[in-house]
């Protein structure tokens, strides 16, 4: 089974869409760990704040198969097929890491560059895997944190319906 880290985010009915999106994902992938939730301002455009988290999953799906599942999930949750990169999202799910793959794979750049650029990706990844190393540089991901620590980021409490289903999986 492949170990995969997914970045999950939304800024449109975020609590409901993330909760429902993870419920759908859990029917297709084995959810291993779910990070705390974080709120951060929209990046690259003027819009509502996003809620983001990272999920560790295991799967028998190949990277291309997983990519198709995630793309369909986003479409099912109302994402326009031609959505521009910096825009509001009902649900955005990105492959951050897929095992130790490094490079370009059918539209996926691994490891995803947002890990090194965005606090809303790196912080929740570190919350669930504090000693994880980058497969391309072999540096621990926590070494990238000082450069991102000043980005606005607020940990928030997930909604009650999410906690009923998933908070038992939250790291201590």
C-alpha positions as CSV (number, residue, x, y, z in Angstrom):
1,X,0.0,0.0,0.0
2,X,1.1,3.5,-0.8
3,X,1.4,6.1,2.0
4,X,0.0,9.4,0.7
5,X,-0.4,12.9,2.3
6,X,-3.3,15.0,1.0
7,X,-3.8,18.7,1.5
8,X,-7.5,19.4,1.9
9,X,-9.0,22.9,1.8
10,X,-12.1,24.9,1.2
11,X,-13.4,28.5,1.6
12,X,-17.0,27.9,0.6
13,X,-19.2,26.2,3.2
14,X,-15.8,24.9,4.3
15,X,-16.8,23.0,7.5
16,X,-19.5,21.1,5.7
17,X,-17.6,20.4,2.5
18,X,-14.4,19.2,4.3
19,X,-16.4,17.0,6.6
20,X,-18.5,15.5,3.8
21,X,-15.4,15.3,1.5
22,X,-13.5,13.3,4.1
23,X,-16.5,11.0,4.6
24,X,-16.5,10.2,0.8
25,X,-12.7,9.8,0.8
26,X,-12.8,7.4,3.7
27,X,-15.0,5.0,1.6
28,X,-12.2,4.9,-1.1
29,X,-9.0,5.3,1.0
30,X,-7.8,4.3,4.4
31,X,-7.6,7.4,6.6
32,X,-4.6,7.0,8.9
33,X,-4.2,10.5,10.5
34,X,-6.0,13.8,10.2
35,X,-4.3,17.0,11.2
36,X,-5.8,19.9,13.2
37,X,-7.8,22.4,11.1
38,X,-6.3,25.8,10.3
39,X,-7.8,29.0,9.0
40,X,-5.8,31.3,6.7
41,X,-6.4,34.2,4.4
42,X,-7.0,33.4,0.7
43,X,-3.7,33.4,-1.1
44,X,-3.3,35.0,-4.5
45,X,-6.7,36.5,-4.7
46,X,-9.2,38.5,-2.6
47,X,-11.7,36.0,-1.2
48,X,-13.0,34.4,2.0
49,X,-10.5,32.7,4.3
50,X,-9.7,29.1,3.7
51,X,-9.8,26.2,6.1
52,X,-7.0,23.7,5.5
53,X,-5.8,20.4,6.9
54,X,-3.6,17.5,5.9
55,X,-4.7,13.8,5.8
56,X,-2.4,10.8,5.8
57,X,-4.0,7.9,3.9
58,X,-2.9,4.5,2.6
59,X,-4.2,3.2,-0.7
60,X,-3.7,0.5,-3.3
61,X,-4.5,3.1,-6.0
62,X,-1.7,4.2,-8.3
63,X,-0.9,7.9,-8.4
64,X,-2.9,8.3,-11.7
65,X,-5.9,6.4,-10.3
66,X,-5.8,8.5,-7.1
67,X,-5.5,11.7,-9.1
68,X,-8.7,10.8,-11.0
69,X,-10.5,9.9,-7.8
70,X,-9.6,13.3,-6.3
71,X,-10.4,15.3,-9.4
72,X,-13.9,13.6,-9.5
73,X,-14.4,14.3,-5.8
74,X,-13.7,18.0,-6.4
75,X,-16.1,18.1,-9.4
76,X,-18.7,16.3,-7.3
77,X,-18.4,19.0,-4.7
78,X,-19.0,21.7,-7.3
79,X,-15.5,22.7,-8.5
80,X,-15.7,24.0,-12.1
81,X,-13.6,21.9,-14.5
82,X,-11.9,25.1,-15.7
83,X,-11.3,26.7,-12.3
84,X,-8.3,29.0,-12.1
85,X,-5.6,28.3,-9.6
86,X,-6.2,31.3,-7.3
87,X,-9.9,31.2,-6.7
88,X,-12.5,30.1,-4.2
89,X,-13.0,26.4,-3.7
90,X,-15.8,24.3,-2.4
91,X,-13.3,21.5,-2.0
92,X,-9.7,21.3,-3.0
93,X,-7.7,18.1,-2.5
94,X,-4.1,17.9,-3.5
95,X,-1.5,15.1,-3.4
96,X,1.4,16.5,-1.3
97,X,3.4,13.3,-1.1
98,X,3.0,9.8,-2.6
99,X,5.4,7.4,-1.0
100,X,8.9,8.7,-1.8
101,X,8.1,9.7,-5.4
102,X,10.0,12.7,-6.7
103,X,9.4,14.4,-10.0
104,X,6.5,15.0,-12.5
105,X,3.9,12.3,-12.7
106,X,0.9,12.8,-15.0
107,X,0.2,16.3,-13.8
108,X,1.4,15.8,-10.3
109,X,4.7,17.5,-9.2
110,X,6.0,15.6,-6.2
111,X,6.7,16.5,-3.5
112,X,4.2,19.3,-4.0
113,X,5.9,22.7,-3.8
114,X,3.2,24.2,-1.5
115,X,4.8,22.2,1.4
116,X,7.8,24.6,1.2
117,X,5.8,27.7,0.3
118,X,2.6,27.7,2.4
119,X,2.2,27.6,6.2
120,X,-1.3,26.2,5.8
121,X,0.2,23.1,4.2
122,X,3.4,22.7,6.2
123,X,2.0,23.3,9.7
124,X,-0.7,20.5,9.5
125,X,1.8,18.2,7.8
126,X,4.2,18.7,10.7
127,X,1.3,18.2,13.2
128,X,0.8,14.6,12.0
129,X,4.4,13.8,11.0
130,X,6.8,16.0,12.9
131,X,9.9,14.1,11.8
132,X,9.0,13.5,8.2
133,X,11.8,14.3,5.6
134,X,11.4,15.7,2.1
135,X,12.1,12.9,-0.4
136,X,13.7,15.3,-2.9
137,X,16.1,17.1,-0.5
138,X,16.2,14.6,2.3
139,X,15.8,17.6,4.7
140,X,13.3,17.3,7.5
141,X,10.2,19.3,6.7
142,X,10.4,21.0,10.1
143,X,13.6,22.8,8.8
144,X,11.4,24.7,6.4
145,X,9.1,26.0,9.1
146,X,11.1,29.1,10.2
147,X,10.7,30.7,6.8
148,X,6.9,30.2,6.9
149,X,6.2,30.8,10.6
150,X,5.2,34.5,10.0
151,X,2.4,33.6,7.6
152,X,-1.1,34.2,9.1
153,X,-2.5,30.9,10.4
154,X,-5.0,30.2,13.1
155,X,-5.8,26.7,14.5
156,X,-9.5,26.2,14.8
157,X,-11.8,23.6,16.3
158,X,-13.5,21.3,13.8
159,X,-17.3,21.2,13.8
160,X,-19.1,18.8,16.1
161,X,-20.2,16.4,13.3
162,X,-16.6,16.1,12.1
163,X,-15.5,15.3,15.6
164,X,-18.1,12.6,16.1
165,X,-16.7,10.8,13.1
166,X,-13.0,11.7,13.1
167,X,-11.6,13.4,16.2
168,X,-10.6,10.0,17.7
169,X,-8.1,9.9,14.9
170,X,-6.6,13.3,15.8
171,X,-3.0,13.2,17.1
172,X,-2.7,13.7,20.9
